[in-house]
Amino acid sequence: MALDIDTARVIVEVVCADLSVRRSIENSRPPSPMLPSAPLRFMLPAAIDSALESMHWAGGARNAAMILRGMGPKDDEFVRLSCVGIAEATKTVIVTNVVNGKLPKVRSSYTAMRTVNGYAHKGTNVAMRDGTEYVFDWWPTLNARNPLVSSRAEWLVAGKSVEYKAFKGFL
């Protein structure tokens, strides 16, 4: 019962259906008094935004922009928009949909953490009923419809991942 395309599709759909979670991933809400300028995705030309997504640097670029604005890990907005907040929010949506029966092949979901080359990162671990585990990582692309998908073992070492839009399932 490895992760198949149908289960992955439903996971992405339930995350996209939750507007607050989608806003955390894509930062699509209007600027607040806490953020004096527009969110990063609205400041960049579409070609640069697309390039950051395809290189999987979108989350890093957004974090850098927030740091340049004087924000950091002690700011709620920074946490919400970072890998920490995205992983927590997506995990909660997935668990809710497991409980509601929309993800029958999924046992649970939790926030996964890794440190590679001195950089800590969090993603959304999906535990299947057969004991296999996978990580959906929305932060590198900041596209709710196109997270990176990896086996847990590969994700832990920052190894092989595939964009959801090219995902065919794990055997």
N, C-alpha and C positions, 0 to 999 in steps of 0.2 A: 504494500500500500504506500509506495513512495509518493512524493508530491507529484500530482498530475496537473495537467493544464487546466482542467475544470475546477479543481480545488483552488489553484493559484488565481484563476479568474475571479472566483467568488471572494477570495480574500481581498483582492484589489478593489472589487466592486463595493464591498461593505466599507472599506476605508474611504473610498471616494464618496460614498453616500453620506458620510458624516461630515457636515459642513465645517464644524469647528476643527476637526482633525485635518481636513483638506486645507483649511486656511493655515494651520501650523506648518504643514508641509510646503505649501506653495506661497505662503506669506501674502495671501491675496486680499487681506483686509486693508482698509484705508489707514494712513499713518495716524498715530495717536500722539498726544502731547509728549509722551515719553520718547517717541521717535520723531525728531524734528523734520526729517526729510522722508521722502517716499521710500517704501520698502525696496530692497535691492532689485527684485524682479521687474519693478516698474522703472528703475533708473537705467537699466541696460538696454541697448538695442537688441532686437530679437535674435540677431545672428550671434551675438556674444552670449546671450542667455542660452541659446541652443548649444553653442560650443561648450559652455561650462557643464551643461547636462550630459552631453555625449562624452566628455572627458571625465565625468564623475567628480567634478570639482565644485559643483553648484553650492553644496552645503558649506564647504570651506570658504568659498568666496563670500557667502552671506555672513558667516561667523566673523570673517575679517572686517566686513563692512560695519557690523555691529560693534566690534572692538574699536574701530576707528571713530565711532560715534560716542565712545566712552562707556559702552556697556560691557558686562562681563558675567561670569557664572553666578554672581550674587543677585543679578537682576532677573525677575520673573519672566520678563519678555524674552530675554536672551535664552533662558532655559527652555521656554516653550518652543522657540524656533530652532534650537540646537538639536543634535542627534538625541540628547537625553529626553527632551520633551516629545519629540516625534516618536521615539521608540515607546515611551510610556503611553502616549495617546493611541497609537495604532494597536499596541498590545491589548488595551482595554476594549477597543472596538472588536477585535478578533475574539477575545474571551466572551464578550456579550453575545456574539453571533454563534459561538460554540454552544453556549447555554441555550440559546433560542433554536438550536437545531439546524441552522443554515450551513454549518460546516461539519457534516457527520464524520468525515475522515480525520478531523483534527481533534486531538485530545485536549490541548491547552496552548497557551501562548504566554511568553514572559519576555522581559527585557534581557537581552544578552549583552555582555560587556567583553571587550578585548583591549589589549594594549599591544601594539606592534610598533617597533622602532620608537618607543617612548610616547606614542600618541594613543590616548584612551579614546574609545569609540563605543557607542551603543547602537544596537539594531533590534529588530523584533524577531524573536525566536518563535517558531511554530513547531510544536511537537505533535507528530502524527500518532494515530492509534496503534500503528505497528512498531512504534519506538524510534522511528527515524526523526531527525530534526533538521530544520531548514531555517535560514534567516532571510527575512525581507528587510531591505535597507533602503528607506526612502531618502535619507539625508544626502547621499552623493549626487542624486539627480534632482531633488526637490520637485519631482513630478509625481503626483499622487497616482497617476496611471502607468508609471514606469519605474517601479523600484528595482534595485538589484536583487537577484535571487541567488542564494548559494546554499550548499550543504553547510551544516553548522561547522563541521571540521574545516572546510575551506575558508569560511568566513573568519573563524578564529585566528587564522594565520594570514588574513588579507589575501587569500588565494583566489582561485577561479570563481567568478560570478558571471551571471548573464542578466542583461536587462530583460525585464518582464516582456517587453514587446517582441523579443526574440526567443522567449522561453517556450520549450516544447515538452517539458516535463522531465522528471528524473526517473530513471529505470531502477 
